[in-house]
Amino acid sequence: VATRVLSFDVSPTSKCLGFGGAAGSIHLMATNAPDPQFNTFS
């Protein structure tokens, strides 16, 4: 089921992207980072 993207952010290193959906979901994506780390508390 597709949902609208309501928010978007880029990490300070520009290696990770975060998308917030209208259904309350968060999608995290990384490129050129074999072991990306995401802070779940920020």
C-alpha positions as a printed Julia matrix, in Angstrom:
42×3 Matrix{Float64}:
  0.0    0.0    0.0
  1.43   3.33  -1.01
  1.43   6.28   1.35
  2.3    9.93   0.89
  5.69  11.16   2.01
  5.2   13.99   4.5
  8.78  14.52   5.66
 12.27  13.96   4.34
 15.75  14.48   5.79
 19.36  13.88   4.79
 22.07  12.89   7.29
 25.0   15.26   7.89
 27.27  12.86   5.97
 24.8   12.7    3.04
 24.98   8.9    3.14
 21.57   8.27   4.71
 18.05   9.42   3.89
 14.93   9.28   6.0
 11.33   9.51   4.78
  8.26   9.9    6.99
  4.97   8.57   5.6
  1.39   9.68   6.17
  0.61   6.32   7.81
  3.21   6.99  10.53
  5.94   4.83   9.03
  9.6    5.79   8.72
 11.73   4.52   5.85
 15.52   4.68   6.16
 17.83   4.33   3.18
 21.62   4.35   2.88
 24.06   4.39   0.01
 27.79   3.66  -0.13
 27.66   2.69   3.55
 28.23  -1.03   4.21
 27.06  -0.73   7.83
 24.94   2.42   8.26
 24.06   3.47  11.8
 20.79   5.18  12.65
 20.03   6.84  15.99
 16.53   5.73  16.98
 16.35   8.33  19.76
 16.81  11.52  17.74
